């Protein structure tokens, strides 16, 4: 039986979509999509403490342009704790995620 790929959207920020894929893996990360481009932002912890956010390319996808990469990193920095909670809710507790539209500039 084929698994259905679910892409729970977390946020929408001026056309930039932030989401998880249902088959994700550690470390905690989100994907940022804008039109046909996509990058991911990993939230790195060391010894239980936040260390940094690393933006990486997604194999087979054109990476986000510089403007949207900056927006992705800023959004993940600002919403880091919420993203971690949503990761645990979705991947550990199987709780559905509701998307949030962010209409104010970060």
C-alpha positions in Angstrom: 0.0 0.0 0.0 1.3 3.5 -0.9 1.6 6.1 1.8 -0.1 9.4 1.0 2.2 12.3 1.2 0.7 14.9 3.5 2.1 18.4 3.5 0.8 20.2 6.6 1.1 23.9 6.0 2.3 25.8 9.1 2.4 29.4 7.8 1.9 31.5 4.8 3.9 34.7 4.7 3.5 37.0 1.6 3.5 34.0 -0.8 6.2 32.0 1.1 4.7 28.7 2.3 6.2 27.0 5.3 5.4 23.3 5.7 6.3 19.8 6.9 6.3 16.7 4.7 4.6 13.8 6.4 7.6 11.5 6.0 10.1 13.8 7.7 13.1 12.9 9.8 15.3 14.5 12.4 16.6 17.1 12.8 13.5 19.3 13.2 13.1 21.3 10.0 10.6 23.0 7.8 10.4 23.5 4.0 9.9 26.9 2.5 8.3 27.0 -0.9 7.8 30.0 -3.1 6.4 29.3 -6.6 8.6 26.5 -8.1 11.5 27.0 -5.6 12.1 25.3 -2.3 14.7 25.3 0.5 14.6 23.9 4.0 15.5 25.4 7.4 16.9 23.0 10.0 16.6 24.0 13.7 19.8 22.8 15.4 19.9 22.1 19.1 23.1 21.1 21.0 22.8 19.6 24.5 19.1 20.6 24.6 19.8 24.3 23.8 19.1 26.1 20.6 22.3 26.6 18.6 21.4 27.8 15.1 19.2 27.7 12.0 20.8 26.2 8.9 19.3 26.8 5.4 19.8 23.9 3.0 18.9 23.1 -0.5 16.3 20.4 -1.3 17.6 17.8 -3.7 15.9 18.1 -7.1 14.5 21.6 -6.4 15.6 25.1 -7.3 16.6 26.8 -4.0 14.7 29.9 -2.8 16.1 33.2 -4.1 18.0 35.4 -1.6 14.9 37.5 -0.6 12.8 34.5 0.2 15.8 32.7 1.9 16.1 35.7 4.2 12.3 35.6 4.9 12.5 31.9 5.6 15.3 32.2 8.1 13.7 35.2 9.9 10.4 33.4 10.2 11.9 30.2 11.5 14.0 32.3 14.0 10.9 34.1 15.2 8.5 31.1 15.3 11.1 28.5 16.4 9.4 27.4 19.6 6.0 27.2 17.8 7.6 25.1 15.0 9.1 22.7 17.5 5.7 22.3 19.3 4.0 21.7 16.0 6.6 19.1 15.0 6.0 17.2 18.3 2.2 17.5 17.9 2.3 16.3 14.3 5.0 13.6 14.4 4.7 12.4 17.9 1.1 12.9 18.9 -0.4 12.7 15.4 -2.3 16.0 15.9 -3.5 17.8 12.8 -1.8 21.2 12.2 -3.7 24.4 11.4 -2.1 26.9 9.1 -1.6 30.5 10.1 -1.5 33.3 7.6 1.1 36.0 8.7 0.1 39.4 7.4 2.5 41.6 9.3 6.1 42.2 8.2 8.6 40.4 10.5 
